[in-house]
């Protein structure tokens, strides 16, 4: 084909030359070629744009029998030759100094060959065609690739800017500059610039897509989109870029750093704006793009105002607008745009913080909730109480039925209290502003709707009732039992069906008493229908209480209830104790039920376990003696007066309690330890008792087991002190010498001290797991263990996978990782000696917390394929349905009761429509007991299943589900 094309080209060229001899010169001349369906490539040979093609010679563009309908023209005034190509062309073109070539293409045009621009030579390529070759830019010329032209050589560099000093290369948005593949050592780059000895001040304007080629040789620049072929040294490369997809980079870091041309994403930009300020639930966010050819969107929410890997994509938020939801409370929003046309992404600015969602109000109570009014009564104002109601607004409604729907709005009332008697709040619904009710009415029902301050949530109250009728006690008092002198006494109460009359009294009497005693009655400030009275509990006995009040000629009297007051008892006995001789003992204590009147207490000691024959400790003294060894028993006698109808003296005696006093001695000797050379370690022993019982504690160690040639660590007066371990590794023996409470020299036992090097493997014997993946809410525990005695642990979090400069989060060998939010987190553990010195740092643990698979997620497990219908949580299994067998060739398939995928367990609750339509399955065994009739609708339609085996307990039920009318096929259902 190439030889044939060449032959045709020569014939065409001959004809063109002959015709050219007959055409007179004119300032501008055009050529036209006949159209033909044949679009075979036409060879033009080598052409110089140098003025020699003026006049008729412009037809040298093609030769002989070109049938592509290409046209051309030449303007000598501007020294510009223009080609309008209509079909494929091959050849080599040179644009000489001072001349310009404009090539206009269409999508069917491919120009195959190299185009070279000399100094001040200019080249412009327009349209939707393709150049398969290398374009070389002149020193001070201009190369422009516009519209959607693709420059894609088979080898080497697409555009060579080697010669440019003050010239320019520009590519328009939508264009593609793509390097080919080379096998030499020079590498492959779409646009290549060598560094000159002087500064390069040309302009590279790239708004399209630039991709590096494949490099198969040994060069260092292969595959870069824009590259520099030698070291920058001290020269500056001052190119500018308007933005483009730059795949691969620009060579090594030194070259890149010395230029102002950097890697970029798509040429376009995206910015987000909000329909309201501040941003809140319901605000519409809009992503506005510029210079983007074919955009797709993804919105993200961030916990801070920076963009990083912890930001979470918002499900289904994939359009240019996004409406803020309550899940965005206190978050920041941004949008990422992917440009399919330019093969890149752009990220918007981060929005201002979304206003925190105001909690929804919650109805608590009405006051009063019900009231019954009689002729002459005044209706009590109704107050609705809501939790989370700061800044809330209110609407009141009145209804003729006991319902919170269908009521008529009381437009004059917008507060939590409906001031029903305020003459200023009368409206077209009701008028209760008169001083008293004088007419009968059947009753009204009121309810209130509260809206929170940002109008994101409402709450509706219950119904408050105002009815006309006879006043009566609606709720009777309830009796109670107390101990004499109790402080927490609950008031007795009665509730009327309307406003309680004033002037009532609580009364009580005893069985033997002939008269009653009054107790003050109080009408509740928050509920005008409620009256309370506090019973008297200063004396034992049974007291009969009732409430009475008179309104007009009617006396209202409650039921009589009993309040029983019992004698005090001992609630908590004194506790045993043990001390060393000379200790400061704690006072003994007890606790009573009730508070006796005028009580007095005396403590006694006894050498036997008895409350008789004891010796009084003295007035107000409850502290045991520790002067001598031995065991003594202590008890208390409480005396008081019962101020009942007949006052009597009473006593209570506690149970004897043993207090043991022993000789001061060492209770815990020093223990063998392993520690790090030169690091602080804790040296300690413990005495019994409460007080120290020793002074002048001197710690010593020796390399010899017999303690010879000891080294003194230090002297102090405490049982525990930190000292630096020996600087040399090895085995040592240590002990403490001290003066005991009697002034005698004493010594602890000897313990072994193993000292290891700072890099010893035993410092951290168990490293935290390096990677762990869990789902939100699941337990995740990291563990770090040291072989050093008394080691302490501090866990730190970090933003990257390094074990320095983190933030403290927890202490202890085990660390329960927070898993309440999806993301990737890094943790490490600092290990400290018992004396507090840092002795080791663990490896970094990377914990990935994932959201549970969303509804619609598909996966294969065992014999079936499943789709998630209810997402799992940390506390509840999810649900899935079977949508196909794992293998259509299987003749038997089992559907389990549950299925686990990636440690997440799901209940199998259904089988999708036509799940087995393409399967050879004939026998279906179902172990799940959670299928529903709707969950297996048309599940076997079009299948080959003939038998369905089910649990014996579900045979009867599943026979109703797997009928032809429901599952889509007649099958036999039996137990497996």
C-alpha angles and dihedrals in degrees: 000000000000093000091049091050091050092052092050090048092055092052092048091048091053091054092047091052091050093050091046091062091061099047118092119225117264130175091252129013134177133203130212130196127200119260121245135166089238106099098176113151114270119217115222097179117211118339129184118203093213108124094268089104094063118134117359094355090080086086088072084090088094138010139227115327106012107159100180096104090236116165133195144184140190128212111197092190091066096023087234125147115197125200122193101195119200099175145017117307132185128196148091123276132192121190107206126216113292095014132105134209124199116191116191115195142181131211090269094055125098120176108201115196145055124292118202125193118202123210107309089004113140130209129186123180118188137178135036100303133113134245114207102193145050124296114207117200123220122239096255099006131106130245117190125181108189143181110006101326114149120214108199120156120192090231138012130003124352096207119016112204094176094123100042118118106147099357126097145232119203133179123189127228110280096031123118125215109190128175121221130223122284133183101198128093096259094082128222125275132161092226118020128194124179115208114250127212089250130045117287109224100176122124126245109193110184119176099151134062120298119188130178121233133233117278118206100172133073099271122126099222100057119138098012121137096216118012143175115221101212141024115294092221109171096330121107125226107205106186122148129212130199093203137285145157103280107189117195103009134248109292123274125357094255092058092046094048093053094058136065091225110097137175111278141183122229119335090243129079134214129209129184127219134180132228092220138033119247098033111240142154108312095025112136113227117204127199111208118195133198127197093004117140105194114004133196120181139216122180121209136194122215132193090220137023095268130087115235143134093283093066114109127224112233112236114245091002093124106126133084091264131051129187114219115241134193089264087070093061110144091355132123121234134211138162132228118206123201116201110209090187095055098030099234148087138244128196123213131224117279115257125235115269117289110242113257111261110254111234116255113255117248124208113238110172149323123241106231100011092185134014132176117204131199131200108296095022125127115227113241119237112255120230122195114202119206129180117226089026103136107139092002124150124219140213122191125207133190123209137182091218130053095259139111092221131072096025126144116248116244095219096190095062121074102152134090088253118062100212093207095181098047108116089207091063099054115126142160094292108058138350114207093153096110115100096248143017108253102163133061121246130173097238142277133233123213132194135174133216116206122199120197122239097265093043091238097123142020135198129202122213128224119260123283114205129214110184137168117236147100115314114246142159104267100182122036126212122264125223125234144189125232141169118248110276096012111166098204102068117162114222119243113240144191126192125208125209087239138013111328114243116245124243101048127146137206114224134189137184139174126238091255097040120100095199136048130236121222125233121193117261120216125195108221111254091216098040117038091193094061127084123187137189130182117230121229115244103175095112135037121255144081115288126193114217132189137160126231134181135166125219114183105313095337123096117203115201126178128218116278116250132186125242109194118202113196130199115263118267135191107266100180125023124216114272130238119251142187127212140172120242108281096019121143102245125212118242115260117247141190136181130225135208102236131003113266118217116251093355123180127192131209124183123210135193125210135180089220131053096260141106090222128085095015126153118241114241092212135263112320094356117131100154120112120229120249097182096112140023117264144076123281130180123225133195138167131226115207116198123193143151123249103219096202127131087297109030112224135179114248136185136199123196125198124224114267111260125203120235113189124202118196137179115276110258143147109286097180123027124207112280132221110269141190116210143158123269113263094002124119115262131183116251113193150151131176134229123208122248129038104285126065096250094193141066139191097037110191120189119209138174137191137190087225124079091222091058096244120151094020126191119218116229097187148291129256142146100243132091091234131042137161119237133168113260118237113288093230123071120240143082121311137172123225139185143159129245118200147155114256128220091271092054095254125136111252139175138204123230118273119260130191121248118198112198118199133186122268091252097045114140091228091068088081111019096167120039121199114260108272097223131020129172122196138158125251110286096014120126116260120178126184120199133201122178129189127199090215117107113253094002117174128210135214119186119210134192125215139187093230135034097270130110100223136080094016130150120258113246110160148352132229137062092279122053122195103213116221108246102175094111132044117244144091117285134185126212137174135173130234112210119208132192120246085262094055102258120136107249104163147009121210128225118270118270115209111208118191115197112195132191113246113263108281127240108282095034112140129208141159124236127167113321099347147053117233139198123204114241099169119028117234123240135198090266103032137047119242126231131242139181127213109245099173142350117266089241123024089207093066114108093193125045129179121207108203127213091241135011128202124208124176090348092307116118124209134188113235104231106163153002118239124239112280090359092153099033093114095036133100090216113137101167120049118190114197119194097170116103093192101077118125131204092249090045093065098039109147089347094140098035110134092007132125092229112133102163130046116190116199139173112286090241091057102043095101094046097042092050086066091050099046098057123129091248091055111027093031099241139065108248140162114250118201139148120272 
